[in-house]
Amino acid sequence: MEAIFLAYVLMLSIFLGFELISKVPATLHTPLMSGANAVSGITVVGAILSAGSGAHVMANILGAIAVALAMINVVGGYVVTNRMLSMFKKKEAPKGGK
């Protein structure tokens, strides 16, 4: 019964996430990406706690995989955010020229 409830929550969150993200204008993408990186940081902490719990071998393995995937998500999010913000910086004029 609990697995059915968790599957229902997963399907609902996938649908809701898709609907929310598809309606975000491009100008709000960078601030939302920064917020998503903060949430991913919380996910990293939870994954570390799971990986180091020592409760079960499978929990440790899945926790280590979760740490790796969450860190990829955090680093990738910051790279994308940095690249998007660099598009808005003014380019410097060449020195010594006209």
ABEGO torsion letter per residue (X at the ends): XAAAAAAAAAAAAAAAAAAAAAABBAAAAAAAAAAAAAAAAAAAAAAAAAAAAGABAAAAAAAAAAAAAAAAAAAAAAAAAAAAAAAABBBBBBBGBX
